[in-house]
């Protein structure tokens, strides 16, 4: 058995399963700790590499396309430091890391594991239930349905539609577009047979607006992965790759188009939430800055 241990976590390989356990050091990203132990079957692995650096190095595990719903959801949407398939290796563990790579590569050759796409998910995805606290509401997934509930920041038209519930069996896919620069992101659910989306995320009752908080990002990654694990695999030619950003027929309204009175009301509500202890200092500052940029 090969094993690499360090502050960042522990990787163990027994010839069949690569077991990934995140470290408990404060430097380890919360997303990896929430995801917990990950067991990667050898047949899900496409490759592995060790990249030496000045103060240690980094192990990188490459999975086969379509083998892992979390990888499918999070790829390109989370920072490298939050990626469970990367491991920072201390300088005194370089030799062990190189041996670990050789063991995995030898097993891939012996077992003749293909490095091409997988036609089914080989890993189960995150544990349930998953809750995402977002900018204008909360999404909860229990394995059978998605429930969206709105908060004080929801636009009136969207709020008037009331809480939304979508059965998993009725979904075609889920779309996650992370926050980028000054633009909010969104999490949108595609219901089978529904008309194409023409509403901006802040007006769409099948969509949550994302403000870009760390907690929001990591829980969104878990929820999207959990949903993908239970939807038809993207190799099904009749469905588009779920979780890949889809084209929006009608772009969101310009940032400067927000009603100043509404923005002032939100600022006051933010202050009240901060005073009541619902928002931390950091969350209050980030949300306030986001609203001020809209004036």
RORO-375038 format. One record per residue: x, y negated, z negated of N, C-alpha, C in turn; residue number from 1; residue in three letters. Coordinates in steps of 0.001 Angstrom, whole numbers, plus 500000, padded with zeros to 6 digits. Layout:
// residues N
> n_X	n_Y	n_Z	ca_X	ca_Y	ca_Z	c_X	c_Y	c_Z	seq	type
> X	Y	Z	X	Y	Z	X	Y	Z	NUM	ala
...
This chain:
// residues 295
> n_X	n_Y	n_Z	ca_X	ca_Y	ca_Z	c_X	c_Y	c_Z	seq	type
> 500844	501199	500000	500000	500000	500000	500879	498751	500000	1	unk
> 500489	497774	500812	501227	496512	500890	500436	495436	500151	2	unk
> 501158	494534	499471	500481	493501	498687	501322	492236	498648	3	unk
> 500648	491100	498805	501279	489783	498666	500508	489018	497607	4	unk
> 501216	488566	496568	500570	487847	495472	501179	486460	495336	5	unk
> 500365	485502	494919	500852	484147	494692	499767	483292	494077	6	unk
> 500083	482018	493861	499108	481105	493280	497894	480919	494173	7	unk
> 498099	481038	495492	497017	480813	496439	496045	481991	496514	8	unk
> 496494	483162	496071	495636	484330	496124	496435	485600	496318	9	unk
> 495717	486703	496528	496342	488010	496714	495741	488701	497927	10	unk
> 496614	489222	498802	496194	490040	499925	496735	491446	499711	11	unk
> 495859	492436	499856	496239	493831	499684	495778	494624	500898	12	unk
> 496623	495547	501368	496266	496374	502526	496588	497827	502231	13	unk
> 495563	498690	502364	495751	500108	502061	495765	500998	503294	14	unk
> 495835	500384	504473	495839	501143	505720	494501	501115	506431	15	unk
> 493421	500795	505684	492088	500740	506265	491382	499419	505999	16	unk
> 491589	498881	504807	490915	497645	504395	491951	496618	503963	17	unk
> 491780	495379	504449	492603	494262	503993	491741	493490	502988	18	unk
> 492145	493509	501734	491367	492901	500653	491954	491526	500323	19	unk
> 491111	490503	500398	491521	489118	500170	490846	488590	498912	20	unk
> 491641	488201	497934	491125	487669	496683	491692	486262	496490	21	unk
> 490846	485225	496399	491368	483862	496237	491998	483674	494868	22	unk
> 493001	482806	494790	493639	482500	493518	492758	481614	492660	23	unk
> 493133	481503	491395	492369	480669	490469	493077	479353	490174	24	unk
> 494162	479095	490856	494886	477846	490669	494001	476672	491095	25	unk
> 494185	475526	490466	493366	474353	490770	493524	473895	492220	26	unk
> 494621	474266	492855	494861	473842	494232	494052	474653	495245	27	unk
> 493480	475783	494820	492715	476631	495732	491355	475992	496002	28	unk
> 490999	475855	497266	489762	475188	497646	488537	475932	497107	29	unk
> 487538	475155	496700	486339	475710	496085	485588	476644	497031	30	unk
> 485601	476370	498327	484897	477222	499277	485417	478654	499214	31	unk
> 486725	478808	499128	487298	480152	499058	486887	480851	497774	32	unk
> 486801	480096	496683	486392	480692	495419	484914	481072	495432	33	unk
> 484075	480253	496086	482655	480576	496202	482445	481813	497072	34	unk
> 483219	481927	498130	483111	483092	499008	483533	484354	498270	35	unk
> 484502	484211	497368	484936	485339	496550	485786	486337	497325	36	unk
> 485840	487557	496802	486640	488605	497448	486073	488945	498822	37	unk
> 486966	489042	499800	486586	489395	501164	487304	490691	501535	38	unk
> 486538	491655	502016	487101	492935	502436	487004	493033	503950	39	unk
> 488161	493041	504604	488214	493028	506063	488610	494422	506558	40	unk
> 487722	495142	507234	488110	496436	507792	489125	496255	508911	41	unk
> 490008	497210	509056	491064	497098	510064	490483	496863	511451	42	unk
> 489327	497462	511749	488748	497332	513082	488280	495906	513377	43	unk
> 488223	495038	512342	487826	493646	512559	489021	492739	512836	44	unk
> 490239	493272	512700	491458	492466	512815	491970	492448	514254	45	unk
> 492265	491247	514740	492863	491093	516072	494367	490888	515984	46	unk
> 494859	490333	514878	496294	490099	514733	496607	489424	513415	47	unk
> 497896	489379	513093	498352	488743	511860	499743	488181	512102	48	unk
> 500056	487078	511438	501371	486456	511618	501811	485806	510323	49	unk
> 503125	485724	510157	503702	484973	509046	504483	483813	509634	50	unk
> 504176	482599	509146	504831	481389	509634	505706	480821	508522	51	unk
> 507018	480974	508631	507904	480454	507578	507951	478932	507586	52	unk
> 508168	478355	506405	508280	476909	506272	509432	476544	505365	53	unk
> 509579	475248	505067	510683	474789	504231	510522	475236	502778	54	unk
> 509279	475282	502314	509028	475675	500930	508063	476857	500894	55	unk
> 508483	477942	501487	507624	479113	501565	507114	479294	502973	56	unk
> 505885	479746	503122	505326	479982	504445	503831	480202	504366	57	unk
> 503268	480744	505433	501825	480934	505483	501497	482199	506273	58	unk
> 500632	483024	505686	500079	484172	506393	498802	483738	507098	59	unk
> 498635	484167	508330	497409	483869	509077	496857	485172	509637	60	unk
> 495614	485443	509305	494924	486618	509819	493990	486177	510939	61	unk
> 494077	486847	512073	493201	486529	513206	492204	487670	513378	62	unk
> 490911	487312	513332	489860	488320	513455	489354	488408	514889	63	unk
> 488801	489541	515212	488193	489715	516528	486961	488814	516654	64	unk
> 486783	488238	517809	485629	487398	518062	484346	488174	517776	65	unk
> 483469	487595	516976	482188	488220	516698	482210	489280	515618	66	unk
> 483357	489465	514939	483434	490500	513910	482919	490023	512560	67	unk
> 483074	488733	512278	482755	488197	510957	481839	486988	511088	68	unk
> 480635	487027	510500	479722	485874	510608	480276	484613	509957	69	unk
> 481063	484735	508875	481623	483542	508252	482625	482874	509195	70	unk
> 483474	483667	509810	484447	483121	510756	483733	482466	511930	71	unk
> 482628	483065	512363	481836	482530	513464	481253	481165	513094	72	unk
> 480822	481034	511846	480187	479796	511401	481197	478698	511102	73	unk
> 482296	479058	510441	483205	478057	509888	484305	477610	510839	74	unk
> 484566	478377	511863	485691	478060	512747	485577	476649	513323	75	unk
> 486625	475844	513094	486642	474480	513594	485837	473500	512771	76	unk
> 485198	473986	511693	484338	473116	510898	484832	472954	509464	77	unk
> 485853	473699	509074	486418	473568	507736	487925	473356	507856	78	unk
> 488514	472797	506808	489957	472547	506798	490728	473858	506668	79	unk
> 491966	473863	507153	492803	475059	507062	492938	475535	505621	80	unk
> 493040	474586	504678	493237	474955	503275	492038	475700	502703	81	unk
> 490862	475547	503325	489656	476230	502855	489424	477549	503585	82	unk
> 490269	477858	504556	490116	479068	505369	490557	480287	504564	83	unk
> 489656	481249	504308	490052	482429	503524	491043	483328	504250	84	unk
> 491197	483124	505557	492090	483981	506340	493475	483365	506530	85	unk
> 493798	482423	505644	495150	481878	505555	495602	481971	504106	86	unk
> 496878	482251	503904	497410	482379	502553	498761	481677	502460	87	unk
> 498870	480697	501558	500151	480039	501312	501040	481009	500530	88	unk
> 502261	481214	501026	503195	482182	500436	504357	481437	499795	89	unk
> 504640	481735	498540	505760	481110	497846	507084	481528	498478	90	unk
> 508104	480678	498313	509401	480915	498965	510023	482248	498574	91	unk
> 509812	482684	497334	510423	483937	496895	509644	485177	497328	92	unk
> 508556	484984	498090	507751	486118	498563	507836	486286	500074	93	unk
> 508791	485626	500712	508916	485689	502167	509106	487114	502662	94	unk
> 510017	487847	502036	510282	489223	502459	509051	490105	502322	95	unk
> 508306	489930	501241	507089	490706	501021	506047	490381	502092	96	unk
> 505930	489099	502445	504968	488683	503463	505309	489289	504818	97	unk
> 506581	489306	505165	506990	489889	506443	506722	491396	506478	98	unk
> 506949	492064	505356	506642	493494	505265	505138	493723	505412	99	unk
> 504346	492872	504786	502892	492974	504862	502434	492878	506321	100	unk
> 502988	491919	507062	502638	491743	508475	502980	493000	509264	101	unk
> 504161	493560	509019	504574	494769	509745	503615	495922	509469	102	unk
> 503183	496078	508216	502279	497168	507862	500936	497036	508592	103	unk
> 500390	495833	508625	499109	495632	509308	499268	495844	510810	104	unk
> 500322	495313	511398	500541	495469	512835	500739	496931	513211	105	unk
> 501483	497665	512406	501690	499094	512685	500362	499846	512646	106	unk
> 499522	499506	511678	498231	500176	511567	497349	499862	512778	107	unk
> 497400	498626	513258	496619	498255	514431	497039	499064	515651	108	unk
> 498349	499313	515775	498853	500094	516904	498464	501559	516759	109	unk
> 498668	502100	515570	498371	503521	515335	496892	503818	515555	110	unk
> 496015	502939	515037	494574	503148	515154	494012	502638	516482	111	unk
> 494878	502043	517295	494487	501531	518613	493261	500604	518526	112	unk
> 493343	499666	517584	492258	498706	517405	492312	497672	518535	113	unk
> 491232	497500	519289	491231	496494	520355	491232	495086	519761	114	unk
> 491813	494139	520491	491804	492756	519992	490751	491913	520698	115	unk
> 489922	492554	521519	488852	491843	522208	487641	491636	521319	116	unk
> 486591	491020	521853	485394	490719	521058	484723	491975	520516	117	unk
> 484093	491807	519364	483308	492890	518774	481844	492722	519189	118	unk
> 481169	493817	519439	479776	493756	519861	478807	493771	518680	119	unk
> 479344	493819	517473	478499	493770	516279	479310	493175	515139	120	unk
> 478607	492660	514155	479302	492157	512981	479846	493333	512176	121	unk
> 481098	493248	511801	481760	494306	511044	481885	493951	509570	122	unk
> 481391	492768	509213	481452	492287	507836	480081	491715	507467	123	unk
> 479699	491793	506186	478322	491482	505792	477968	490006	505649	124	unk
> 478937	489118	505534	478608	487718	505301	478481	487410	503827	125	unk
> 478284	486120	503461	478229	485686	502061	477048	486270	501293	126	unk
> 477189	486284	499976	476122	486765	499104	474963	485774	499073	127	unk
> 473793	486261	498732	472577	485456	498651	472119	485327	497204	128	unk
> 471273	484303	496926	470805	483238	497821	471867	482152	497991	129	unk
> 471665	481303	499001	472563	480178	499243	471734	478903	499279	130	unk
> 472217	477866	498585	471511	476579	498526	472445	475480	499019	131	unk
> 471947	474658	499930	472725	473535	500463	472083	472218	500029	132	unk
> 472725	471438	499137	472239	470097	498810	472775	469116	499848	133	unk
> 471899	468569	500682	472330	467725	501795	471894	466280	501566	134	unk
> 472140	465440	502578	471861	464019	502439	470406	463689	502194	135	unk
> 469498	464313	502965	468083	463959	502826	467219	465116	502343	136	unk
> 467836	466170	501831	467046	467284	501333	467904	468468	500921	137	unk
> 467250	469593	500692	467931	470810	500265	467430	471985	501089	138	unk
> 468359	472840	501518	468006	474065	502238	468332	475256	501350	139	unk
> 467396	476206	501289	467594	477419	500513	467325	478625	501402	140	unk
> 468255	479596	501391	468087	480820	502169	468162	482012	501239	141	unk
> 467108	482831	501267	467039	483984	500374	467196	485315	501096	142	unk
> 467521	485266	502385	467678	486480	503172	466489	486762	504067	143	unk
> 465343	486171	503740	464137	486384	504537	463593	485106	505158	144	unk
> 463850	483982	504509	463332	482721	505038	464207	481555	504604	145	unk
> 464077	480466	505354	464726	479188	505049	463664	478235	504524	146	unk
> 463948	477560	503414	463040	476538	502895	463765	475207	502838	147	unk
> 463154	474190	503427	463688	472833	503405	462801	471972	502517	148	unk
> 463399	471307	501549	462679	470396	500667	463363	469029	500730	149	unk
> 462562	467977	500757	463071	466633	500989	463328	465891	499682	150	unk
> 464181	464835	499771	464491	464027	498595	464209	462557	498876	151	unk
> 464690	461694	497996	464422	460259	498095	464969	459623	499375	152	unk
> 465991	460235	500006	466625	459626	501177	465942	460000	502487	153	unk
> 464909	460846	502444	464241	461303	503656	463421	460189	504291	154	unk
> 463487	460092	505625	462653	459126	506337	461176	459465	506117	155	unk
> 460326	458440	506064	458925	458640	505699	458201	459609	506630	156	unk
> 458443	459485	507932	457757	460371	508873	458108	461828	508647	157	unk
> 459341	462080	508361	459813	463448	508105	459282	463948	506766	158	unk
> 459287	463071	505773	458804	463447	504441	457317	463779	504477	159	unk
> 456565	463065	505314	455116	463278	505383	454763	464660	505917	160	unk
> 455694	465281	506633	455458	466638	507140	455487	467664	506020	161	unk
> 456018	467274	504856	456063	468170	503711	457199	469171	503802	162	unk
> 457412	469970	502764	458459	470998	502768	458245	471954	503945	163	unk
> 459337	472457	504474	459280	473349	505624	459778	474742	505240	164	unk
> 459181	475758	505834	459621	477131	505616	459681	477839	506963	165	unk
> 460828	478470	507255	461003	479188	508508	461396	480630	508196	166	unk
> 460590	481573	508657	460924	482979	508467	462122	483326	509350	167	unk
> 463024	484106	508831	464221	484493	509579	463857	485124	510909	168	unk
> 462800	485945	510922	462411	486651	512140	461945	485698	513238	169	unk
> 461623	484450	512861	461141	483473	513835	462244	482543	514336	170	unk
> 463472	482726	513858	464568	481841	514253	465342	482389	515445	171	unk
> 465693	481486	516349	466587	481813	517463	468039	481538	517100	172	unk
> 468264	480595	516189	469632	480247	515837	469680	479110	514845	173	unk
> 470896	478788	514441	471136	477683	513522	472288	476868	514088	174	unk
> 472167	475575	513988	473134	474650	514595	473739	473760	513516	175	unk
> 475050	473788	513403	475748	472995	512393	476702	472035	513088	176	unk
> 476454	470751	512902	477327	469719	513452	477882	468921	512290	177	unk
> 479163	469127	511921	479717	468456	510735	479801	466942	510891	178	unk
> 479874	466261	509760	480091	464820	509741	481404	464488	510433	179	unk
> 481389	463466	511291	482587	463068	512018	482732	461555	511953	180	unk
> 483815	461092	511317	484034	459656	511208	482895	458983	510464	181	unk
> 482284	457983	511094	481191	457253	510472	479831	457875	510764	182	unk
> 479802	458915	511591	478540	459531	511970	478173	460669	511018	183	unk
> 476918	460692	510573	476438	461802	509764	476395	463080	510588	184	unk
> 476491	464209	509914	476308	465489	510575	474876	465968	510389	185	unk
> 474632	467208	510792	473297	467759	510597	473338	469285	510599	186	unk
> 472300	469867	510011	472081	471311	510005	470674	471521	510537	187	unk
> 470567	472162	511706	469273	472284	512376	468936	473753	512622	188	unk
> 467668	474085	512421	467202	475451	512631	466343	475503	513890	189	unk
> 466640	476460	514756	465932	476602	516025	464871	477691	515900	190	unk
> 463623	477286	516013	462503	478211	515867	462117	478757	517242	191	unk
> 461973	480057	517319	461631	480711	518577	460292	480200	519101	192	unk
> 460282	479796	520371	459052	479336	521007	458738	477880	520783	193	unk
> 459500	477200	519915	459244	475781	519661	459729	474928	520830	194	unk
> 459140	473746	520977	459559	472836	522038	460993	472380	521798	195	unk
> 461722	472038	522873	463102	471552	522701	463154	470351	521763	196	unk
> 464228	470263	521001	464361	469178	520029	464576	467843	520744	197	unk
> 463708	466896	520444	463834	465556	521015	463990	464496	519934	198	unk
> 463926	464915	518685	464016	463974	517578	465443	463893	517057	199	unk
> 465840	462706	516613	467120	462552	515933	467067	463336	514624	200	unk
> 468208	463804	514113	468206	464623	512892	467441	464016	511729	201	unk
> 467512	462691	511537	466847	462091	510375	465327	462109	510497	202	unk
> 464815	462392	511709	463368	462457	511917	462873	463882	512163	203	unk
> 463764	464833	512305	463399	466202	512681	463112	467039	511430	204	unk
> 461890	467542	511242	461570	468332	510048	462208	469713	510023	205	unk
> 462904	470094	511104	463641	471362	511119	465130	471121	510925	206	unk
> 465453	469947	510391	466857	469530	510347	467168	468810	509037	207	unk
> 468368	469053	508514	468883	468315	507364	470000	467386	507832	208	unk
> 470030	466185	507296	471125	465251	507566	472253	465534	506571	209	unk
> 473479	465592	507068	474653	465873	506237	475486	464607	506079	210	unk
> 475863	464307	504843	476652	463107	504565	478145	463383	504467	211	unk
> 478542	464641	504410	479964	464962	504429	480602	465177	503078	212	unk
> 479816	465345	501999	480400	465669	500700	481056	467050	500764	213	unk
> 482106	467275	499962	482782	468571	499942	481821	469695	499572	214	unk
> 480996	469469	498550	480053	470506	498126	479077	470836	499247	215	unk
> 478647	469814	499959	477721	469985	501061	478346	470843	502162	216	unk
> 479614	470557	502491	480299	471277	503564	480488	472746	503215	217	unk
> 480945	473020	502011	481229	474417	501678	479952	475244	501561	218	unk
> 478871	474673	501023	477635	475443	500937	476985	475610	502310	219	unk
> 477152	474616	503187	476641	474747	504551	477334	475891	505269	220	unk
> 478650	476002	505098	479391	477102	505726	478857	478450	505263	221	unk
> 478576	478569	503971	478068	479829	503436	476668	480127	503965	222	unk
> 475797	479103	503999	474433	479333	504461	474392	479723	505935	223	unk
> 475132	479000	506761	475144	479315	508191	475651	480735	508420	224	unk
> 476713	481117	507717	477248	482470	507860	476233	483516	507416	225	unk
> 475525	483245	506318	474525	484199	505817	473382	484375	506808	226	unk
> 472977	483278	507447	471914	483368	508452	472409	484130	509681	227	unk
> 473604	483800	510157	474144	484462	511343	474253	485965	511143	228	unk
> 474632	486374	509934	474808	487797	509658	473508	488568	509837	229	unk
> 472371	487872	509773	471062	488530	509842	470311	488249	511134	230	unk
> 470892	487454	512016	470323	487205	513333	470951	488164	514343	231	unk
> 470338	488317	515513	470975	489143	516551	472393	488675	516825	232	unk
> 473275	489617	517093	474683	489297	517343	474817	488436	518598	233	unk
> 475767	487489	518624	475923	486612	519800	476283	487347	521078	234	unk
> 476664	488623	520993	476958	489377	522219	475688	489693	522998	235	unk
> 474519	489512	522344	473249	489689	523029	473138	488617	524100	236	unk
> 473128	489013	525348	473162	488064	526460	471914	487202	526533	237	unk
> 470843	487615	525850	469599	486854	525929	469588	485656	524988	238	unk
> 470571	485583	524090	470592	484489	523123	471870	483680	523269	239	unk
> 471808	482360	523072	473034	481566	523065	473811	481869	521810	240	unk
> 475145	481636	521784	475917	481860	520563	475384	481005	519429	241	unk
> 474771	481629	518441	474221	480873	517312	475326	480132	516603	242	unk
> 475086	479013	516040	476029	478209	515268	476977	477412	516133	243	unk
> 476960	477595	517495	477748	476704	518320	476905	475449	518544	244	unk
> 477492	474252	518436	476697	473042	518619	475975	473035	519962	245	unk
> 474663	472863	519971	473876	472851	521184	473618	471410	521603	246	unk
> 473326	471229	522886	473091	469885	523393	471830	469304	522787	247	unk
> 471868	468040	522436	470703	467347	521890	470105	466525	523023	248	unk
> 468847	466782	523352	468254	466127	524507	468089	464627	524298	249	unk
> 467792	464240	523082	467616	462821	522787	468602	462426	521716	250	unk
> 469588	461562	522013	470603	461220	521023	470023	460497	519838	251	unk
> 470745	460574	518725	470301	459895	517506	470269	458397	517729	252	unk
> 469417	457727	516985	469318	456273	517097	470626	455634	516687	253	unk
> 470988	454494	517281	472227	453819	516912	472256	453517	515429	254	unk
> 473455	453554	514865	473611	453308	513432	473068	451952	513042	255	unk
> 473263	450960	513891	472838	449610	513548	471342	449415	513584	256	unk
> 470576	450469	514023	469142	450324	514156	468372	450573	512871	257	unk
> 469042	450900	511786	468351	451164	510530	467727	449886	509976	258	unk
> 466578	450026	509341	465858	448906	508746	466624	448400	507517	259	unk
> 467033	447132	507471	467787	446613	506315	467038	446774	505007	260	unk
> 465705	446595	505013	464939	446758	503773	465027	448192	503267	261	unk
> 464978	449137	504200	465076	450543	503818	466458	450848	503240	262	unk
> 467497	450260	503842	468850	450484	503349	469035	449893	501954	263	unk
> 468473	448705	501730	468556	448101	500403	467837	448953	499362	264	unk
> 466676	449511	499764	465944	450381	498847	466779	451608	498495	265	unk
> 467475	452162	499474	468303	453340	499223	469473	453009	498301	266	unk
> 470042	451811	498488	471138	451408	497611	470663	451321	496161	267	unk
> 469479	450761	495961	468939	450687	494600	468696	452083	494030	268	unk
> 468180	452987	494869	467916	454354	494409	469215	455085	494082	269	unk
> 470249	454818	494894	471562	455403	494606	472063	454958	493239	270	unk
> 471905	453639	492964	472342	453116	491672	471607	453772	490512	271	unk
> 470301	454000	490693	469518	454653	489645	469979	456096	489427	272	unk
> 470244	456818	490523	470725	458199	490408	472086	458248	489712	273	unk
> 472914	457247	490002	474235	457193	489371	474100	456918	487876	274	unk
> 473257	455968	487519	473060	455643	486111	472469	456816	485330	275	unk
> 471626	457608	486010	470996	458758	485354	471912	459965	485286	276	unk
> 473104	459856	485889	474060	460954	485839	473841	462030	486885	277	unk
> 472904	461816	487823	472644	462808	488869	473769	462797	489905	278	unk
> 474276	461594	490209	475417	461464	491120	476675	461158	490316	279	unk
> 477780	461833	490678	479056	461522	490049	479568	460195	490594	280	unk
> 480622	459652	489954	481210	458396	490439	481657	458535	491889	281	unk
> 482304	459677	492196	482818	459891	493560	481680	459999	494566	282	unk
> 480638	460751	494224	479500	460912	495132	478780	459581	495338	283	unk
> 478634	458795	494272	477975	457497	494376	478766	456566	495294	284	unk
> 480088	456522	495104	480932	455645	495931	480856	456030	497394	285	unk
> 480937	457339	497682	480902	457805	499070	479571	457491	499724	286	unk
> 478472	457762	499006	477143	457512	499562	476909	456015	499765	287	unk
> 477358	455202	498809	477186	453753	498918	477940	453206	500122	288	unk
> 479162	453669	500316	479958	453206	501461	479306	453603	502770	289	unk
> 478736	454825	502810	478072	455285	504028	476875	454391	504374	290	unk
> 476118	453998	503342	474964	453129	503585	475390	451715	503979	291	unk
> 476425	451197	503326	476884	449843	503647	477371	449739	505094	292	unk
> 477917	450830	505611	478405	450801	506995	477248	450712	507981	293	unk
> 476024	450990	507527	474883	450970	508432	474284	449576	508615	294	unk
> 474670	448610	507744	474138	447258	507888	474661	446615	509173	295	unk
